[in-house]
Amino acid sequence: MGSMANQLLPPLILGLSFALFFLNPTSAEKGLAGSTSPSLAFPDLPLCNQTSLELTKLSSDVLVDPCILYDVRSDAEMTDNTPEVTIVHLTPYSCPDHRDGAVTAVEKLNGDNKGKGYAIGFDKDHYLRFRLVSVIGGNPNSIGTSLYSDQHVAVLDSMLETLKPQYIMGTCTSVSSLEKALALKHKTVLMAQVGPPGFYKDNNPYVFGIHVNSDTYPLPALQSLRFHINGERKSIAKQPVRVIYRTKSEFFYSTCRSVIDKAILDGFDTTAIEYDPEGDEDDNGVLNKDDVAFLEGMADQACPSGPVDGSEDAQHPALFACVTAGVEAGTILARWRANGCRPGVTWFTTATWGWAESNKDTIPFFQGGGQWHKNFAYSDQYFDSGQDVLDYGVSAYGYHGNYDHVVSYAIPLLFSQHIKSFFRIQNTPDVVGAFENNYEEMRRALLVLRTETIFGPVSFNEDQRNAGRGAAGMQWIPSSSSEKHIQLFENELSE
């Protein structure tokens, strides 16, 4: 962690959050948005000249140069009573939700107390302001994951060297793991946006995680199945549990392995069906993730063609799938419909994604799990609910975000609570001195922090991952069933 005094640099744009994307003339003539050898040093990065949303609409083969998307800070005069704390964030051209929510949070915090900032100290007469520097690292789809990974590390390393920030906001996608070493190198707290618990097992003292444990996502569905079987006085040992899951991506793998391990422990008739999405199981030149015949074969293995036999002990299978939307989920579901599969439980990772909203009439009674749900009643000083944050984002950024937007928004608020808590009994909080001379004490204070956010209660376990609450479980109800149940309820009320 470097000196705060060194990082209090003149702003690129005062009092504004800007969203611009760099387009160099030579590339523009080719219809590209970047060059093959861009500068990776932060001081040399241009401003972006497209918005966060516009970036996500670029073709996957477009070259994207690293550029500064946002530099958000207050334009009010800085004094000893109003120090500035810097947050850095680096994302690929995609992932708008992971970055845009934080912009809203910093603007709200800096606007408090008529622009003085967020009040801290025992008498609340000192104020805190944030600077958020959010950079686009490039397009991994156009240059390849390996090259983008190197580029991401180089850009973030330069940001940390140049800006000497107090906090790092974690990125999206698989490059998240690459930021852990940089957090350790620069001795700077990284708040990761990663759910699988294995991410936090390497004892890096600077890596924290705001996501709740994603391995718990499918467990409520299994628990409800167990309650049902016990209530029906049927045999758990004869209840089929079939799990299809990707071996690539820690999220898909560990999420479904958690339900496999629990099902085996509880005594269910459990079958694990794993596959490498990037492999070619039948050597036909088509990757498994795009191979319809291969995916149909897995679907048949999980739920064979034909009805469950009519014996008293026969039980419909419980089906769990850790797969992606599109070809994988679509093919498996279509196969089950075609072969007469009638599961007792169907749980998919895709059930809480935008894909499910577009397919809700074709996935009746699907269950899923996630980090957050719009019905959560958590609030903060700026918004009454996470849904209000998303509604605000529609006008601010031009799209309706998902739970990642709420998480991104919550992170700067969490940092503000961290600092406020640290100085809660001090008359003259020395924020600059604390970060410069007592960073380890500040880090430990974050580890023991317990606070409320719009994302829910936040506290950290021994691995420094959020254990403040459990995951969100949900189930889709077909509109026809919903209307029927509403009508029945209204009839009961009228009687």
C-alpha positions in Angstrom: 0.0 0.0 0.0 1.5 3.3 -1.0 1.1 6.8 0.4 -2.3 8.4 0.1 -0.5 11.7 -0.5 1.1 10.3 -3.6 -2.3 9.2 -5.0 -4.2 12.5 -4.5 -3.6 13.4 -8.1 -5.3 16.2 -10.2 -8.5 14.7 -11.6 -8.8 13.9 -15.3 -12.3 15.4 -15.1 -13.6 17.0 -11.9 -17.1 16.3 -10.6 -18.1 14.1 -13.5 -18.4 10.5 -14.2 -17.5 9.9 -17.8 -18.0 7.0 -20.1 -16.0 7.2 -23.3 -14.2 4.7 -25.5 -11.0 5.1 -27.4 -11.1 4.6 -31.1 -7.8 5.2 -33.0 -8.0 6.5 -36.6 -6.1 3.7 -38.2 -8.3 1.0 -36.6 -11.4 2.9 -37.4 -10.6 2.7 -41.1 -10.6 -1.1 -40.6 -13.8 -1.1 -38.6 -11.9 -2.1 -35.5 -12.0 -0.4 -32.0 -8.4 -1.0 -31.0 -4.8 -1.9 -32.1 -2.7 -5.0 -31.9 -0.1 -3.5 -29.6 -1.9 -1.0 -27.2 -0.2 0.8 -24.4 -0.7 -1.0 -21.1 0.7 1.7 -18.8 -2.0 3.6 -16.9 -0.5 7.1 -17.5 -0.7 6.5 -21.2 -4.2 5.1 -21.4 -6.7 7.2 -23.4 -10.2 8.0 -22.4 -12.8 5.6 -23.8 -15.2 7.1 -26.3 -18.2 4.7 -25.9 -20.4 4.1 -22.9 -20.3 1.0 -20.7 -23.4 -0.3 -22.5 -22.1 0.5 -26.0 -19.0 -1.5 -25.2 -21.0 -4.6 -24.5 -22.7 -4.4 -27.9 -19.4 -4.5 -29.8 -18.8 -7.6 -31.9 -16.8 -10.3 -30.2 -14.0 -10.1 -32.7 -13.5 -6.3 -32.3 -10.1 -5.3 -30.9 -10.5 -3.1 -27.8 -7.6 -1.0 -26.5 -7.4 -0.5 -22.7 -8.9 2.8 -21.9 -10.3 4.8 -18.9 -14.0 4.5 -18.8 -14.7 6.3 -15.5 -12.8 8.6 -13.2 -15.4 9.6 -10.6 -14.5 12.1 -7.9 -15.8 15.1 -6.1 -15.1 18.6 -7.4 -15.4 20.1 -3.9 -12.3 21.7 -2.3 -10.2 19.1 -0.5 -9.2 19.8 3.1 -7.8 17.9 6.0 -11.4 17.2 7.1 -12.3 15.8 3.6 -9.7 13.2 2.6 -10.1 11.2 -0.6 -9.9 7.4 -0.8 -9.2 5.7 -4.2 -10.8 2.6 -5.5 -9.5 1.0 -8.8 -11.4 -1.4 -11.0 -10.5 -3.2 -14.2 -12.9 -5.1 -16.3 -13.0 -6.6 -19.9 -15.2 -4.7 -22.4 -18.1 -6.9 -21.2 -19.5 -7.0 -17.6 -21.3 -3.6 -17.3 -23.1 -4.6 -14.2 -19.9 -5.3 -12.3 -18.7 -1.8 -12.8 -21.6 0.6 -13.3 -23.2 0.0 -9.9 -20.1 1.3 -8.2 -20.3 4.6 -10.1 -23.8 5.2 -8.6 -22.5 4.4 -5.1 -19.5 6.8 -5.3 -21.6 9.6 -6.7 -24.1 9.2 -3.9 -21.4 9.0 -1.2 -19.6 12.1 -2.6 -22.8 14.0 -2.8 -23.6 13.6 0.9 -23.8 16.6 3.2 -24.1 19.1 0.4 -21.1 17.7 -1.5 -18.8 17.5 1.5 -18.9 13.7 1.4 -19.7 10.9 3.8 -19.6 11.9 7.5 -17.2 10.0 9.8 -15.8 10.4 13.3 -17.5 10.6 16.7 -19.0 14.0 16.0 -19.5 13.3 12.3 -17.8 16.6 11.4 -15.2 15.0 9.2 -16.0 13.8 5.7 -14.9 11.1 3.4 -14.8 11.2 -0.4 -14.1 8.5 -2.9 -12.3 8.5 -6.2 -13.3 5.6 -8.5 -11.0 4.8 -11.5 -12.6 2.2 -13.7 -10.6 1.0 -16.7 -11.5 -1.3 -19.6 -8.8 -3.9 -20.1 -9.7 -5.1 -23.6 -11.6 -7.8 -25.3 -10.5 -11.4 -24.4 -12.7 -12.8 -27.2 -10.7 -11.0 -29.9 -7.2 -11.6 -28.6 -7.6 -14.8 -26.8 -7.9 -15.6 -23.1 -4.1 -16.1 -22.6 -3.1 -12.8 -24.1 -5.9 -10.9 -22.4 -4.8 -12.4 -19.0 -1.3 -11.0 -19.5 -2.8 -7.6 -20.6 -5.1 -7.5 -17.6 -2.3 -8.1 -15.2 -0.1 -5.5 -16.8 -2.7 -2.8 -16.8 -3.9 -3.4 -13.2 -0.3 -3.6 -12.0 0.3 -0.2 -13.6 -2.8 1.2 -12.0 -1.7 0.1 -8.6 1.8 1.5 -9.1 0.5 4.9 -10.4 -2.6 5.5 -8.3 -1.6 3.9 -5.0 -5.2 3.1 -4.2 -6.6 2.0 -0.9 -9.0 -0.6 -2.3 -9.3 -2.8 -5.4 -12.7 -3.8 -6.7 -12.5 -7.3 -8.2 -13.2 -7.9 -11.8 -15.5 -10.3 -13.6 -14.8 -13.6 -15.5 -12.0 -16.1 -14.9 -9.3 -13.4 -14.7 -10.5 -12.7 -11.2 -7.9 -15.2 -9.9 -5.1 -13.2 -11.5 -5.8 -10.2 -9.3 -5.0 -12.0 -6.1 -1.3 -12.0 -6.6 -1.3 -8.3 -7.4 -3.3 -7.5 -4.2 -0.5 -9.3 -2.3 2.3 -7.7 -4.2 0.9 -4.2 -3.5 -0.5 -5.0 -0.1 -3.9 -3.6 -1.0 -7.3 -5.0 -0.1 -9.1 -6.7 -3.0 -12.9 -7.1 -2.7 -13.6 -9.9 -5.1 -16.9 -10.6 -6.8 -16.5 -14.4 -6.8 -18.8 -17.0 -5.3 -17.1 -20.4 -5.1 -15.4 -20.8 -1.7 -12.2 -22.4 -3.2 -11.3 -19.0 -4.5 -10.5 -17.8 -1.0 -8.5 -20.9 0.2 -5.0 -19.7 -0.5 -4.6 -17.6 2.7 -4.0 -14.3 0.9 -4.5 -11.7 3.7 -5.6 -9.0 1.2 -8.3 -11.0 -0.7 -11.9 -10.5 0.6 -15.1 -11.6 -1.1 -18.5 -9.9 -1.0 -20.3 -12.8 -2.7 -22.0 -15.4 -0.5 -21.0 -19.1 -0.9 -22.3 -20.2 -4.4 -21.9 -23.8 -3.4 -25.0 -23.5 -1.3 -27.2 -22.5 -4.3 -28.7 -26.0 -5.0 -28.9 -27.2 -1.4 -32.4 -25.8 -0.6 -33.9 -27.8 -3.5 -32.3 -31.0 -2.2 -33.5 -30.2 1.3 -37.1 -29.6 0.1 -37.0 -32.9 -1.8 -35.8 -34.7 1.4 -38.7 -33.2 3.4 -41.2 -34.3 0.7 -39.9 -37.9 0.6 -39.9 -38.1 4.4 -43.5 -36.7 4.4 -44.6 -39.3 1.9 -42.8 -42.0 3.9 -40.8 -43.1 0.8 -37.2 -44.4 0.6 -34.5 -41.8 0.1 -32.2 -44.6 -1.1 -34.6 -45.2 -4.0 -34.9 -41.5 -5.0 -32.8 -40.8 -8.1 -30.7 -37.7 -8.1 -29.0 -37.0 -11.4 -26.5 -34.1 -11.8 -25.1 -32.8 -15.1 -22.2 -30.4 -14.8 -19.3 -28.7 -16.5 -15.8 -29.5 -15.3 -14.5 -26.1 -16.5 -15.1 -23.0 -14.4 -14.9 -23.3 -10.7 -18.4 -22.0 -10.3 -20.1 -24.7 -12.4 -17.9 -27.4 -11.0 -18.1 -26.6 -7.3 -21.7 -25.7 -7.3 -22.9 -29.0 -8.6 -20.2 -31.0 -6.7 -21.8 -29.5 -3.5 -25.2 -31.1 -4.3 -23.6 -34.3 -5.4 -21.6 -34.6 -2.1 -24.7 -33.7 0.0 -27.0 -36.1 -1.9 -24.5 -39.0 -1.4 -24.2 -38.1 2.3 -28.0 -38.1 2.7 -28.3 -41.5 1.0 -29.9 -40.6 -2.3 -29.4 -42.7 -5.4 -26.9 -40.3 -6.9 -25.3 -40.2 -10.4 -22.8 -37.5 -11.4 -22.5 -36.8 -15.1 -19.6 -34.5 -15.8 -18.3 -33.2 -19.0 -15.5 -31.0 -20.4 -17.3 -28.2 -22.4 -14.2 -27.6 -24.5 -13.6 -31.3 -25.2 -14.8 -33.4 -28.1 -16.0 -36.6 -26.5 -17.1 -38.3 -29.8 -14.3 -36.9 -32.0 -16.7 -35.4 -34.5 -15.0 -32.0 -34.6 -17.7 -30.3 -32.5 -16.9 -29.1 -29.0 -19.1 -30.8 -26.4 -20.8 -27.6 -25.4 -22.1 -27.2 -29.0 -22.6 -30.9 -29.8 -26.3 -31.5 -29.8 -25.9 -35.3 -30.0 -23.5 -35.4 -27.1 -25.7 -33.2 -25.0 -28.8 -35.3 -25.8 -26.8 -38.4 -24.7 -26.2 -36.8 -21.3 -29.8 -35.8 -21.0 -30.9 -39.4 -21.7 -28.4 -40.7 -19.1 -29.9 -38.4 -16.5 -33.6 -39.0 -17.4 -34.1 -42.0 -19.8 -36.9 -42.1 -22.3 -40.2 -43.4 -21.1 -42.3 -42.9 -18.0 -41.4 -43.9 -14.5 -42.7 -47.4 -13.8 -46.0 -47.7 -11.9 -44.6 -49.5 -8.9 -45.2 -48.1 -5.5 -41.6 -47.3 -4.9 -40.9 -45.7 -8.2 -39.9 -42.0 -7.9 -39.4 -39.3 -10.4 -35.8 -38.2 -10.8 -34.4 -35.0 -9.2 -32.4 -33.3 -11.9 -29.6 -30.7 -11.3 -27.7 -29.1 -14.1 -24.7 -26.7 -13.9 -24.7 -25.6 -17.5 -24.7 -22.4 -19.6 -27.7 -20.9 -21.4 -28.2 -21.4 -25.1 -27.2 -24.7 -26.7 -26.4 -26.5 -23.5 -29.6 -25.8 -21.5 -31.8 -25.6 -24.5 -30.7 -29.0 -25.9 -31.0 -30.8 -22.6 -34.5 -29.4 -21.9 -35.7 -30.1 -25.4 -34.5 -33.7 -25.1 -36.3 -34.2 -21.8 -39.5 -32.9 -23.2 -39.3 -35.1 -26.2 -38.5 -38.3 -24.4 -41.3 -37.9 -21.8 -39.0 -37.2 -18.8 -41.1 -36.1 -15.8 -38.7 -35.0 -13.0 -39.8 -34.4 -9.4 -37.3 -31.6 -9.1 -35.5 -29.5 -11.8 -32.7 -27.2 -10.7 -30.6 -25.3 -13.2 -27.9 -22.6 -12.8 -29.6 -20.8 -15.7 -32.9 -20.5 -13.7 -31.8 -17.2 -12.2 -30.3 -15.6 -15.3 -31.9 -13.4 -17.9 -32.3 -16.5 -20.0 -34.9 -17.8 -17.6 -36.9 -14.6 -17.8 -37.1 -15.1 -21.5 -38.1 -18.8 -21.2 -40.3 -18.8 -18.1 -43.2 -20.3 -19.9 -41.1 -23.3 -21.0 -39.5 -24.0 -17.7 -42.4 -24.5 -15.3 -41.5 -24.9 -11.7 -37.8 -24.7 -12.3 -35.7 -24.0 -9.2 -32.5 -22.0 -9.0 -30.2 -20.2 -6.6 -28.2 -16.9 -6.7 -26.5 -14.1 -4.9 -29.6 -11.9 -4.7 -33.3 -11.6 -5.5 -35.4 -8.6 -6.2 -37.8 -9.5 -3.3 -35.0 -9.1 -0.7 -36.0 -6.3 1.6 -32.5 -4.9 2.3 -32.0 -1.1 2.0 -29.5 1.7 2.7 -29.5 5.4 3.1 -29.9 6.0 -0.7 -32.3 3.3 -1.9 -35.1 1.3 -0.4 -34.2 -1.9 -2.2 -31.8 -3.5 -4.6 -34.5 -3.3 -7.2 -34.5 0.5 -6.8 -30.8 0.5 -7.6 -31.6 -1.4 -10.8 -34.4 0.9 -11.7 -32.1 3.9 -11.2 -29.5 2.2 -13.4 -32.0 2.1 -16.3 -32.0 5.9 -16.6 -28.4 6.3 -15.6 -26.8 3.7 -17.9 -29.5 2.7 -20.4 -30.1 -0.9 -19.4 -31.8 -3.0 -16.7 -29.0 -4.7 -14.7 -28.9 -7.9 -12.8 -27.7 -8.8 -9.3 -24.0 -8.0 -10.2 -25.1 -4.4 -10.5 -26.4 -4.5 -6.9 -23.2 -6.1 -5.7 -21.1 -3.6 -7.5 -23.1 -0.8 -6.0 -22.7 -2.3 -2.5 -18.9 -2.5 -2.6 -18.1 1.2 -2.2 -20.8 1.5 0.5 -19.1 -1.4 2.3 -15.7 0.4 2.1 -17.4 3.5 3.5 -18.8 1.5 6.4 -15.3 0.0 7.0 -13.7 3.4 7.4 -16.6 4.8 9.4 -16.5 1.9 11.8 -12.7 2.2 12.2 -13.0 5.9 13.3 -16.4 5.7 15.0 -15.0 6.9 18.4 -12.3 9.3 17.2 -12.9 13.1 17.4 -10.3 13.8 14.6 -10.1 10.8 12.3 -6.8 10.7 10.4 -7.8 8.7 7.4 -4.6 9.6 5.5 -2.4 8.6 8.4 -4.3 5.3 9.0 -4.0 4.1 5.4 -0.3 5.2 5.2 0.9 4.0 8.5 -1.6 1.5 9.9 -2.9 -0.4 6.8 -2.6 -3.8 8.5 -4.8 -2.5 11.3 -7.3 -1.2 8.8 -7.2 -4.6 7.0 -8.0 -6.4 10.3 -10.8 -4.0 11.0 -12.4 -5.0 7.7 -12.0 -8.7 8.7 -14.1 -8.2 11.8 -16.6 -5.8 10.4 -20.3 -6.7 10.6 -22.6 -4.4 8.8 -25.8 -4.1 6.8 -25.8 -3.3 3.1 -28.4 -3.2 0.3 -26.9 -6.6 -0.6 -27.8 -7.9 2.9 -25.7 -8.4 6.1 -22.0 -8.6 5.4 -19.4 -10.3 7.7 -16.4 -12.3 6.8 -15.5 -15.9 7.8 -12.0 -17.3 8.4 -11.4 -17.4 4.6 -12.4 -13.7 4.4 -15.5 -14.5 2.3 -18.9 -13.0 3.1 -20.8 -15.2 5.4 -23.4 -12.6 6.5 -26.4 -14.5 5.0 -27.3 -17.4 2.9 -27.9 -17.6 -0.9 -31.2 -16.7 -2.5 -33.4 -19.7 -3.5 -36.2 -19.3 -6.0 -38.7 -21.2 -8.1 -40.5 -20.3 -11.3 -44.3 -20.6 -11.3 -46.0 -20.7 -14.7 -48.3 -17.7 -15.3 -51.3 -20.0 -15.7 -50.6 -21.6 -12.3 -50.0 -18.2 -10.7 -53.3 -16.9 -12.0 -55.1 -20.0 -10.9 -53.7 -19.8 -7.3 -54.5 -16.1 -7.1 -58.1 -16.8 -8.2 -58.4 -19.6 -5.6 -57.1 -17.3 -2.9 -59.5 -14.5 -3.9 -62.4 -17.0 -3.8 -61.4 -18.1 -0.3 -61.3 -14.5 0.9 -64.8 -13.8 -0.5 -66.4 -16.8 1.2 
